[in-house]
Every structure is written in structure tokens, then in C-alpha cells.
């Protein structure tokens, strides 16, 4: 999932933003909701933009990298480096959960159901796969220009908001639909459609949009402050699949892009995190679950700091190590500058896959 667009100007801010989004995910998952106090619940709410930002960046990179034409083996390369890791990690978490809670290995049926229904934090990969399919359709039908016009983005925001509000404000009309209301609704494209079209619109109109943000930065910051206040006041489930978070993330994104452009050349550490972010995202809860019982009764801020370090360091080291093993990229995704295939007796076909995989997003 490279942030470098083949054949186009490299946008350093994309790597900075991906690294920042990765840190925000770790912050959310480091808060112990059973023992949270002293501003930690507020910090968790303010970090809820993380997963939507990952989704937004995936769309941005698609439209920025391939504005008019799909590359060869577009879908195959992307499914290799995100779908296979998704399945493997879904199996890992399902196995861990069954052993921990039931003392037994899961059956094949359990493995398939858990993977198909996105039961873990990696569910966002199912959204990205839908993005790939829609992106292919849009380019083949030459709809990109029309769909990424700003009025269409505004319409997508309204529809996305209505979709989220509809499921939040109503209940399943019959028992068999309960799963859709409880969980499946946010695994479908309409729950994330605004991020898809907004990412495409910003990619296609990037410099003019950034000039507008710079020109009206104080107004943009005021909107962000109001949206942050809305998120901080929300009650009930703390999740990114809420209407308040859609509004908040829409306000956060232009500010984060503006800030990332301002620190280009001075945020190398975020670019390092970005390079390993996919593997960290996939693996970090494993370390938290393994180590969580060691300090579950600690002071909330001490718990938070320990959980944050364990997840970040554990995820980074695992990704660093596995990415250097033969076929390691099938577990942690492609890491820029690291070979993911065996060096000896590499076929021409695999060599081509290795050299072009940096385009996978």
C-alpha cells in the first residue's frame, strides 16, 4: 500500500498522514474503557477520525495515481497484498479468540464466518475491496470527472449521513435483519461513500483545494473546533460509524492535509511509521491482548502509555521482521524498499510483481 503514485509527483504529505492515522488508531485502542478517566475518553473520541482517514487516503491514492486508465493486473495485485493478509489475520484473531474464550481451536465454519462478516478491527479492508471494484467501474465508464465534482461530493455527504442516521435511529423491522442493523450496515459501501468520492475529488483538484484551505484557514479551523465539540458531546457507542464522526472527519481532513504540507521534510519519523502502518494496523491488537492482563489495574494514564508502547513497538517489530521473510508481504503487506518474495530462483512473473507492487494501495 504505497503512498507513491507511479509516474506522478510524490506527495510526501500522504505518508505523513498515513503515519499520523496509524498513531491515532493506536491511541484509540490504548484506552481502557473499563478504567478510563482524566481526559482519556475525550482523547479517544478525538482520535475517531483514524479509520475514516485511512479509507479516504486509499481513495485519494487511487484517483491520484490512475486518473484515466487502469494499470495491468490492477485488481490482482491489490487483492494479493490486502485480501490475503486480511484472511490470514482474520484466521489468527479467530483462532486466538477461540482458544482464549473456549479453550479449543475454531472449526472451518467459524473461520469462514468471521472472515466474511468482518468481525475484527480489520473490517476496513472489506471496504477497500469495494472501493477497488467501484474505481474500476468508474474508470471504465469514464465517470471520474462527473462523480468527483464538488456538488457530487456534497450530495454523497448528505446520502452518507442519511444512511448512518437511518440505521442509528431505527431498529430492524424483522429478526432476520437484526445483523444488518447491528453490524453489517457499516461493512457496505454506502457507509463510507462520502470518503470515497471526497478522496477522489481532492486527488483530482488537489492544488486548487489546498490553496482554498490556506486562504480560509481560520474559517476551516473554526469549523473543525465546532465539529470536535460535537464529537466530544456525543453519548453512547464510541465508534467511527456515527454521524457525528462523519461530520468531524470531514472537518479534520482539510486541516490535516494543510498541516502535513506545512511539515514536509521535517516529519521523517511519521514517514517511517507510514511505511510499516499496514502491518502495524493488522497486528497491533494481538500484542495488546497478549500483554493487557499485565497492567489492566494500573492508573488509567499508565495503562494508556504502556498499551500504546506495546502495540506500537510490537506491531512495528513484527512487521519489520516478517516483511523480510520470503512471502512475508502476504502477511503484513508490502513495505517500501523491502523485498517480499524469495531472491533465489525468482521467476520473471514474480519479479514483475515485486517491482510493480509499490503501486498497490
TORKEKE-708829 format. One record per residue (C-alpha): residue in three letters; x, z, y. Coordinates in steps of 0.5 Angstrom, whole numbers, padded with zeros to 4 digits, always signed. Example, Ala and Ser with C-alpha at 12.3 -4.5 7.8 and 13.67 -1.06 7.14 Angstrom:
<rs>
ala+0025+0016-0009
ser+0027+0014-0002
</rs>
This chain:
<rs>
unk+0000+0000+0000
unk+0005-0002+0005
unk+0004-0002+0013
unk+0008-0008+0014
unk+0004-0014+0015
unk+0007-0020+0012
unk+0009-0026+0017
unk+0007-0022+0023
unk+0009-0017+0028
unk+0011-0010+0025
unk+0006-0005+0028
unk+0010+0002+0027
unk+0004+0006+0029
unk+0001+0004+0023
unk+0006+0008+0019
unk+0006+0014+0024
unk-0002+0014+0023
unk-0002+0014+0015
unk+0003+0020+0015
unk-0001+0024+0020
unk-0007+0022+0016
unk-0004+0025+0010
unk-0002+0031+0013
unk-0009+0032+0015
unk-0011+0031+0008
unk-0006+0037+0006
unk-0009+0041+0012
unk-0016+0041+0009
unk-0014+0042+0002
unk-0010+0048+0004
unk-0015+0052+0007
unk-0018+0057+0002
unk-0026+0057+0004
unk-0027+0064+0000
unk-0022+0067+0004
unk-0022+0064+0011
unk-0021+0067+0018
unk-0018+0067+0024
unk-0019+0059+0026
unk-0017+0056+0020
unk-0025+0054+0019
unk-0024+0050+0025
unk-0018+0047+0023
unk-0021+0045+0017
unk-0026+0041+0021
unk-0022+0038+0026
unk-0018+0035+0020
unk-0024+0032+0017
unk-0022+0025+0020
unk-0017+0024+0015
unk-0020+0020+0009
unk-0024+0016+0014
unk-0018+0014+0018
unk-0014+0012+0011
unk-0020+0008+0010
unk-0020+0005+0017
unk-0013+0003+0016
unk-0014+0000+0010
unk-0019-0005+0013
unk-0014-0006+0019
unk-0009-0008+0015
unk-0013-0013+0011
unk-0015-0016+0017
unk-0009-0016+0021
unk-0005-0019+0015
unk-0009-0024+0013
unk-0013-0026+0019
unk-0015-0033+0016
unk-0013-0034+0009
unk-0012-0030+0003
unk-0006-0030-0001
unk-0005-0032-0008
unk-0007-0026-0013
unk-0010-0022-0008
unk-0014-0018-0012
unk-0010-0018-0018
unk-0004-0015-0014
unk-0008-0010-0011
unk-0012-0007-0017
unk-0005-0007-0020
unk-0003-0002-0015
unk-0009+0002-0014
unk-0014+0002-0019
unk-0009+0003-0025
unk-0007+0009-0021
unk-0014+0011-0020
unk-0016+0011-0027
unk-0009+0015-0029
unk-0010+0020-0024
unk-0018+0021-0026
unk-0016+0022-0033
unk-0010+0027-0031
unk-0015+0031-0027
unk-0021+0031-0032
unk-0016+0033-0038
unk-0014+0039-0033
unk-0021+0041-0032
unk-0023+0041-0039
unk-0017+0045-0041
unk-0017+0050-0036
unk-0025+0051-0036
unk-0027+0049-0043
unk-0020+0050-0047
unk-0021+0043-0050
unk-0019+0036-0049
unk-0024+0031-0046
unk-0027+0026-0050
unk-0027+0019-0048
unk-0034+0019-0046
unk-0032+0025-0041
unk-0026+0021-0038
unk-0030+0014-0037
unk-0036+0018-0033
unk-0031+0022-0029
unk-0027+0016-0027
unk-0034+0011-0026
unk-0037+0016-0022
unk-0031+0018-0017
unk-0031+0026-0019
unk-0025+0028-0015
unk-0022+0027-0008
unk-0019+0020-0010
unk-0026+0017-0010
unk-0024+0014-0004
unk-0020+0008-0008
unk-0027+0006-0010
unk-0029+0005-0003
unk-0023+0001-0002
unk-0024-0004-0008
unk-0031-0005-0005
unk-0027-0007+0002
unk-0023-0012-0002
unk-0029-0015-0005
unk-0032-0016+0001
unk-0026-0018+0005
unk-0025-0024+0000
unk-0032-0026+0001
unk-0032-0026+0009
unk-0025-0030+0009
unk-0028-0035+0004
unk-0035-0036+0008
unk-0031-0035+0015
unk-0035-0030+0017
unk-0029-0026+0020
unk-0030-0028+0027
unk-0037-0026+0028
unk-0037-0020+0024
unk-0031-0017+0028
unk-0034-0018+0034
unk-0035-0011+0038
unk-0043-0012+0038
unk-0043-0012+0031
unk-0038-0006+0030
unk-0043-0002+0035
unk-0049-0005+0030
unk-0045-0002+0024
unk-0044+0004+0027
unk-0052+0005+0028
unk-0053+0003+0021
unk-0048+0007+0018
unk-0050+0013+0022
unk-0057+0012+0020
unk-0055+0011+0012
unk-0052+0018+0013
unk-0057+0022+0016
unk-0062+0019+0012
unk-0059+0022+0006
unk-0058+0028+0009
unk-0065+0029+0012
unk-0069+0027+0006
unk-0069+0029-0002
unk-0069+0025-0008
unk-0076+0022-0009
unk-0076+0023-0016
unk-0071+0027-0021
unk-0067+0021-0024
unk-0065+0019-0017
unk-0062+0026-0015
unk-0055+0024-0017
unk-0055+0018-0012
unk-0057+0024-0006
unk-0052+0029-0009
unk-0046+0025-0009
unk-0047+0017-0011
unk-0049+0015-0004
unk-0042+0016-0001
unk-0039+0012-0006
unk-0042+0006-0004
unk-0040+0001+0002
unk-0046+0003+0007
unk-0043+0010+0008
unk-0036+0007+0010
unk-0039+0000+0013
unk-0037+0002+0020
unk-0030+0004+0019
unk-0029-0003+0015
unk-0032-0007+0021
unk-0028-0003+0026
unk-0022-0003+0023
unk-0023-0011+0023
unk-0025-0011+0030
unk-0019-0007+0032
unk-0014-0011+0028
unk-0016-0018+0031
unk-0017-0015+0038
unk-0011-0010+0038
unk-0007-0011+0044
unk-0013-0012+0049
unk-0017-0006+0046
unk-0010-0002+0047
unk-0010-0004+0054
unk-0017-0001+0055
unk-0016+0005+0052
unk-0009+0006+0056
unk-0014+0004+0062
unk-0019+0009+0061
unk-0015+0014+0057
unk-0018+0020+0061
unk-0025+0018+0059
unk-0023+0017+0052
unk-0020+0024+0051
unk-0027+0027+0054
unk-0031+0023+0049
unk-0026+0026+0044
unk-0027+0033+0047
unk-0034+0032+0046
unk-0034+0030+0039
unk-0029+0035+0037
unk-0034+0040+0040
unk-0040+0037+0036
unk-0036+0038+0029
unk-0034+0045+0031
unk-0041+0047+0032
unk-0044+0044+0025
unk-0046+0048+0020
unk-0047+0047+0012
unk-0042+0043+0008
unk-0035+0042+0011
unk-0034+0034+0009
unk-0032+0028+0012
unk-0039+0025+0009
unk-0043+0027+0015
unk-0046+0024+0021
unk-0042+0029+0026
unk-0036+0027+0023
unk-0037+0019+0023
unk-0038+0020+0031
unk-0032+0025+0031
unk-0028+0020+0027
unk-0030+0014+0032
unk-0027+0018+0038
unk-0021+0020+0034
unk-0018+0013+0032
unk-0017+0010+0039
unk-0014+0017+0041
unk-0009+0017+0035
unk-0007+0010+0036
unk-0006+0011+0043
unk-0001+0017+0041
unk+0002+0013+0036
unk+0004+0008+0040
unk+0007+0013+0045
unk+0012+0016+0040
unk+0014+0009+0037
unk+0022+0010+0035
unk+0021+0018+0035
unk+0017+0020+0029
unk+0021+0018+0023
unk+0019+0024+0019
unk+0012+0021+0019
unk+0014+0014+0017
unk+0018+0018+0011
unk+0011+0021+0009
unk+0007+0015+0010
unk+0012+0011+0005
unk+0010+0017+0000
unk+0003+0018+0002
unk-0001+0015-0003
unk+0003+0018-0009
unk+0002+0025-0005
unk-0005+0024-0004
unk-0006+0022-0011
unk-0002+0028-0014
unk-0003+0034-0009
unk-0009+0038-0011
unk-0005+0038-0018
unk+0000+0043-0015
unk-0005+0047-0011
unk-0009+0048-0017
unk-0003+0050-0021
unk+0000+0055-0016
unk-0006+0057-0013
unk-0007+0063-0017
unk+0000+0066-0015
unk-0003+0067-0008
unk-0010+0067-0008
unk-0011+0074-0005
unk-0006+0073+0001
unk-0007+0073+0008
unk-0011+0067+0010
unk-0005+0064+0014
unk+0000+0066+0009
unk-0004+0063+0004
unk-0005+0057+0008
unk+0002+0056+0009
unk+0004+0057+0002
unk-0001+0052+0000
unk+0001+0047+0005
unk+0008+0047+0003
unk+0007+0047-0005
unk+0002+0041-0004
unk+0007+0037+0001
unk+0013+0038-0003
unk+0010+0038-0010
unk+0007+0031-0008
unk+0013+0028-0005
unk+0018+0030-0010
unk+0013+0028-0016
unk+0012+0021-0012
unk+0020+0020-0011
unk+0022+0021-0018
unk+0016+0017-0021
unk+0017+0012-0017
unk+0024+0011-0019
unk+0022+0010-0026
unk+0020+0004-0030
unk+0013+0002-0028
unk+0013+0009-0024
unk+0009+0005-0019
unk+0003+0004-0024
unk+0002+0012-0023
unk+0004+0013-0016
unk+0003+0006-0012
unk+0009+0002-0009
unk+0014+0006-0005
unk+0017+0001+0000
unk+0024+0000-0002
unk+0023+0003-0009
unk+0023-0002-0015
unk+0017-0001-0019
unk+0019-0005-0025
unk+0025-0005-0030
unk+0031-0008-0028
unk+0033-0011-0034
unk+0030-0017-0037
unk+0025-0017-0032
unk+0021-0024-0033
unk+0020-0028-0027
unk+0013-0027-0026
unk+0014-0019-0026
unk+0020-0021-0021
unk+0015-0024-0016
unk+0010-0019-0017
unk+0015-0014-0015
unk+0017-0018-0009
unk+0010-0019-0006
unk+0007-0012-0008
unk+0009-0010-0001
unk+0003-0014+0002
unk-0002-0010-0003
unk-0006-0005+0002
</rs>
